[in-house]
């Protein structure tokens, strides 16, 4: 990668991780400014797998658009697709590891993987791509159409909360 692309990815990574660090600080200091991470911190007796999945959900369906917004100006955001795709490659590596852990840790996921002939794993990758594209769209709307941005963001927040509930109840 050229040095400009590396700088863009580093900037995105720093902004992306900033939201988790802020959530940790807020939780530690009993401050609640963003509900994206509430289930992660406030639900008792979660397994390591549930914590991983809640964290992934919060990052991708809650923080990514904000990291994109913080990393790129309005005129840059539409051109950042390739950079975000490179960032997505590292997310896929994490996905592979989490999926392998999930099969080891959860009998339900192991059965799902087996009866779907591995298609559940491919479906998970598909969802990551879909969610990443949706976050790019939200970040773009933030700059170019505030009304659509608010509607889309509300829909995604509702979806994120439903996914959280599934993770907490089903595993």
N, C-alpha and C positions, 0 to 999 in steps of 0.2 A: 504494500500500500504506500501511496505517496504520503509525505509528511502532513499535508493539509487534511487528508482523510483520517489519518491517525489522530490529529488534533481534534477533529470533529467527533470521533468516536470517544476519545478520552473525556471531552467536554460533556457528552451525553452520559457516559458512565458516571461521572462525578455528580451530575445533576440527578441522575436516576437514584444513586445510592443515598444522596442527601435526604430524600424523602423518608427512607427507612430510619436513618439516623435521627431525623427530626421527630419521627413517631416514637422512637425509643426515648428520646429526651422528654417529650411531652408526657409519655406514660410514666416515666420515672418521677416527673415533677407534678403529676396529677393534673396536667393541662390537657384539654381536649379541643383541638382546633380543627382536626380533620378526622372524619370517621372511617377513613379507608382502612386503617390498621386496627380498629377497635376489636373485632372478633379475634384477631391474632393475639392480642394482649389480654383480653378480658374473659375469654372462655376457658374455664378450668378443665384440667384433666385431659388435655389433648395429646394425642400421640405425636411422635416426631414426624410421621407422614402427614398428619393433619396440619401441623405447623408449617411444613414445607409447602403444602398445597395452598394454604391460606396466604402465605407469603408471596407465592407466585401470582395468585389471583390479585392480591393487593398491588403488587408491582405492575403487573401487565394491564389490569383493568382499572387501576386507580392512579398510578404514578407516571406511567409512560408518557401520556399526553402532556403532563406538566413538565417532565424532563425535556421533552421536545420543545415546548414553548420557551423554557428557560435557556435552552441551548442555541436556538436559532431565531433569527429575526424574521419578521413577516415575509420579506422578500426571499429568504433562504428556505423557509419551511417546505415549500413545494418541491424543492430540488434535493431534499435530504433523503429521499426514498432509498437510494443506493447505500448511503451511509447507514441508515437504519437497518437495511437488509444485512449488512455486514455485522451489525450489532446483534441482529436476530440469529445469526449463525452461532454466536456464543450461547444464546438462549436455547438453541436446539441441543447443544452439547449438555447443558444443564438438564434439559428435558429428558434426554436419554438416561442420565444417571438417576434422576428422580423416578422415572418410570421403572427402571430396574429395581430400585429400592421399594417402590410401591408393590411390585409383584412379590417381593420377598416378605414384606410386612403385612400385606392385606390379602386375606383369603378371597375376599370379594373381587378384588382387582385381578388376582391370579385366575379366578374362574372366568371373569369377563374376558380377559386376554385369551384364554384357552378356547372358550366357546365362540369367540369372534375370529378365531384363527389369526390373531395378531392385528386385526383391523382397528381395535380400540387404540392401539399405539399410533397408528397412522391418523386416526381421527383426532387424537390429541395434538399431533403436529399440525394438522389442518386448522384446528382451533387456535393454536398459537399464531399462525400466519394471519388468520381472520382477525384475531384480536389486535395484532400489531398494526394491520392496515386500518382498523377502526380507530385506533389511537392516533395514527397519523392524520386521519380525517378529522378527528376532534381537534387536534392541535392546529390544523389548517383552518377549520371553522372558527376557532378562537380569534384568529386574526382577520378573517374575511367575512364572517356572517355570525354575529353574536347571538341572534335569535335562534338560528339552527343549532349553533353550538350548545346553547342552554338545553334545548330539547334533546339533542343527541347525548349530552352528558348525563342528563337525568335518566334516560333509558339505560345507559351503560352502568350507572350507579345501581339501578334496580337489578340489573342482570348480575352485577358483581355480588350484591347482597344475596341473591338467590343461590349463586354458586357457593358462597360462604355457608349458607344454611345446609346445602347438600353435603359439603365437606364435613361439617360438624356432626350432622345426623347420621350419615350413611357409612362412614368408615369405622 
